[in-house]
Amino acid sequence: MSATAPRFFSANGTKRVQQESSEQAEAKEAWRILLVEDDVPVRERLAHILSRWDRGHVVAACGTLTETMDIMSAEAIDLLITDLRLPDGNGIDAIRLLKAASPQAEAMVISALADERTVLDAIEAGASGYLLKDAYAMDLIDAITDLMAGRSPISSSIARVLVRRLAGQEETGRPHIKQTDLTAREMDIIWGIAKGFTYDEIADRLGISRQTVPVHIRNIYRKLSVSNRSEAVFEARQRGLLPR
């Protein structure tokens, strides 16, 4: 058996990490992590980040709810990191199963979904953390470290959803900014961000210099009081600047 070399044991992407017996004692000290993400590039990026973290051991990286449940029935899991929208179900079901089997285990959501109902359902199911999908490598590791320390890492836009809920505010009663608060060019760029375009693609489509795109994006972030692309799109939708 080769040391630390992962292998695929199903056609649709579940990957179990194998280690030599000499490393198993160390692995027992690390958190046993189950990663669930149906998008292959995103799953591989997250698995790569986690594989370089010496306090965690990736038991498996799954692409479906069925595979996830199979792993949880066969392996002890300390931390579930899951997307919510899966091809054959919802990651919330995986969270419920984990907490029913191992109440002491932790669950963290990494998802593009940020509506109030989804966030509340995930937390009620047992998720202790909720990050939007554009978390950088350091953000992810910091979030897991916080989770291990008993804290609840939550993206700022998700925190706003919870604060509004706790304050008893109705979503429809939230004040909207006028579209004139963003310039016409900034509106063009926020549309490009919402569609997932890169800086180069936005520049090409709008016929502007690539160097000016980050300048516009910083202005958008400032006006919307956000710090990344996912939060900008979420906030723009909440304020009526983009369709829901």
C-alpha positions in Angstrom: 0.0 0.0 0.0 1.5 3.4 -1.0 1.8 6.0 1.7 -0.9 8.7 1.8 -1.8 8.0 -1.9 -5.5 8.5 -2.4 -7.5 6.2 -4.7 -11.0 6.5 -6.2 -13.3 3.6 -5.3 -16.4 4.8 -7.1 -17.0 6.1 -10.6 -18.6 9.4 -9.4 -15.8 10.7 -7.3 -15.7 9.4 -3.8 -12.1 9.3 -2.7 -10.8 7.5 0.4 -7.4 8.5 1.8 -5.2 5.5 2.7 -2.2 5.7 5.0 0.5 3.3 6.1 0.1 1.7 9.5 3.0 3.7 10.8 1.0 6.9 10.3 -2.2 5.6 11.8 -1.4 6.6 15.4 -0.8 10.2 14.2 -4.0 10.1 12.2 -6.0 9.2 15.4 -4.8 12.4 17.0 -6.0 14.4 14.0 -9.7 15.2 13.3 -11.2 12.7 10.9 -12.8 14.8 8.2 -15.5 13.8 5.7 -15.7 16.3 2.8 -18.9 16.4 0.7 -19.0 18.5 -2.5 -20.5 17.5 -5.9 -18.5 20.0 -8.0 -15.3 18.1 -8.8 -12.9 21.1 -9.1 -14.2 22.6 -5.9 -14.0 19.2 -4.1 -10.4 18.7 -5.3 -9.4 22.3 -4.2 -10.9 21.8 -0.7 -9.4 18.3 -0.4 -6.0 19.7 -1.3 -6.3 22.4 1.3 -7.3 19.9 3.9 -4.6 17.4 3.0 -1.9 20.0 3.8 -3.3 20.7 7.3 -1.5 18.6 9.8 -4.3 18.6 12.4 -6.8 16.9 10.1 -7.1 13.6 8.2 -9.5 13.4 5.2 -11.3 10.1 5.5 -13.1 10.5 2.2 -14.2 13.2 -0.3 -17.7 12.4 -1.6 -19.8 13.8 -4.4 -23.3 12.5 -3.5 -25.5 12.1 -0.4 -25.6 8.3 -0.9 -21.8 8.0 -0.8 -21.7 10.3 2.2 -24.1 8.1 4.2 -22.2 5.0 3.2 -19.0 6.4 4.6 -20.7 7.6 7.8 -22.1 4.1 8.4 -18.6 2.6 8.1 -16.3 5.3 9.5 -16.0 7.4 12.6 -16.2 11.0 11.7 -15.2 14.0 13.8 -16.0 16.8 11.3 -18.3 16.9 8.4 -17.7 19.6 5.8 -20.6 19.6 3.4 -22.2 21.4 0.5 -26.0 21.5 0.7 -27.2 21.1 -2.9 -26.2 17.6 -3.9 -27.3 15.6 -7.0 -29.3 13.1 -4.9 -30.3 15.1 -1.9 -29.4 17.8 0.6 -26.3 18.0 2.8 -28.6 18.9 5.7 -29.7 15.2 5.8 -26.0 14.3 6.2 -25.7 16.7 9.1 -28.8 15.2 10.8 -27.4 11.6 10.3 -24.0 12.6 11.7 -25.4 14.3 14.8 -27.8 11.4 15.5 -24.9 8.9 15.3 -22.2 11.1 16.9 -23.6 14.0 18.9 -20.1 15.2 19.8 -19.1 15.4 16.1 -19.0 18.8 14.4 -20.5 19.9 11.0 -19.7 22.8 8.9 -21.5 24.0 5.7 -19.6 25.4 2.7 -22.3 26.5 0.2 -23.3 29.2 -2.2 -26.8 29.1 -0.7 -27.3 32.0 1.7 -31.1 32.4 2.1 -32.6 32.6 5.6 -34.5 29.3 5.4 -31.5 27.3 4.2 -29.2 28.8 6.8 -31.6 28.2 9.7 -32.4 24.6 8.5 -28.6 23.8 8.5 -28.0 25.3 11.9 -31.1 23.6 13.4 -29.9 20.3 11.9 -26.6 20.7 13.9 -24.2 22.7 11.8 -21.8 24.8 14.0 -20.3 26.7 11.1 -21.4 28.1 7.8 -19.1 29.5 5.1 -19.8 30.8 1.7 -18.1 28.9 -1.1 -15.4 31.5 -1.9 -13.5 30.9 1.3 -9.8 31.0 0.8 -7.4 28.3 2.1 -6.5 30.3 5.2 -10.2 31.1 5.8 -11.0 27.4 5.7 -8.3 26.3 8.1 -9.0 29.2 10.4 -12.6 28.3 10.4 -11.9 24.6 11.3 -9.5 25.7 14.1 -12.2 28.0 15.5 -14.7 25.1 15.3 -12.3 22.8 17.2 -12.0 25.6 19.9 -15.7 25.6 20.4 -16.5 28.7 18.3 -18.9 29.0 15.3 -17.2 30.3 12.1 -19.8 32.0 10.0 -19.4 34.3 6.9 -20.4 37.9 7.6 -23.4 37.8 5.2 -24.7 34.6 6.9 -24.2 36.4 10.3 -26.4 39.2 9.0 -29.1 36.7 8.1 -29.1 35.4 11.7 -29.0 38.8 13.3 -32.0 39.9 11.2 -33.8 36.8 12.3 -33.0 37.2 15.9 -34.1 40.8 15.7 -37.4 39.8 14.3 -37.0 41.7 11.1 -39.0 40.7 8.1 -36.9 40.3 5.0 -39.4 42.4 3.0 -39.1 45.2 5.4 -35.4 45.6 4.9 -34.5 49.0 3.3 -33.3 48.7 -0.3 -30.6 50.9 -1.8 -31.4 52.6 -5.0 -29.7 51.4 -8.2 -28.2 54.8 -8.6 -26.1 54.0 -5.5 -24.0 51.9 -7.8 -22.8 53.5 -11.1 -23.9 52.0 -14.4 -20.4 50.5 -14.8 -20.5 49.0 -11.3 -23.9 47.5 -12.1 -22.4 45.9 -15.2 -19.6 44.4 -13.1 -21.8 43.1 -10.4 -23.8 41.3 -13.1 -20.6 39.8 -14.3 -19.6 38.7 -10.8 -23.0 37.1 -10.3 -22.5 35.1 -13.5 -19.1 33.9 -12.3 -17.0 35.7 -14.8 -13.3 36.2 -14.1 -11.7 39.7 -14.2 -10.4 39.1 -17.7 -13.9 37.9 -18.9 -15.6 41.0 -17.4 -13.0 43.3 -19.0 -13.4 41.7 -22.4 -17.2 41.8 -22.3 -17.3 45.4 -21.2 -14.4 46.6 -23.4 -12.4 48.0 -20.4 -8.9 47.5 -19.1 -8.4 44.5 -16.9 -6.7 46.7 -14.4 -9.8 48.8 -13.8 -12.0 45.8 -12.9 -10.6 45.4 -9.4 -11.0 49.1 -8.8 -14.7 48.9 -9.6 -15.0 45.8 -7.5 -13.5 47.4 -4.5 -15.9 50.3 -4.8 -18.8 47.8 -5.0 -17.6 46.0 -1.9 -17.4 49.3 0.0 -20.8 50.4 -1.1 -22.4 47.1 -0.2 -20.3 46.7 3.0 -19.0 43.2 1.9 -15.6 41.7 1.6 -15.8 39.0 -1.2 -17.6 38.1 -4.4 -20.2 35.7 -2.9 -21.2 38.3 -0.2 -21.4 41.0 -2.9 -23.8 38.9 -5.0 -25.9 37.9 -1.9 -26.1 41.5 -0.7 -27.0 42.9 -4.2 -29.8 40.4 -4.4 -31.1 41.3 -0.9 -31.1 44.9 -1.9 -32.9 44.4 -5.2 -30.0 45.1 -7.5 -29.9 41.6 -8.9 -32.8 39.1 -9.4 -33.1 36.4 -6.8 
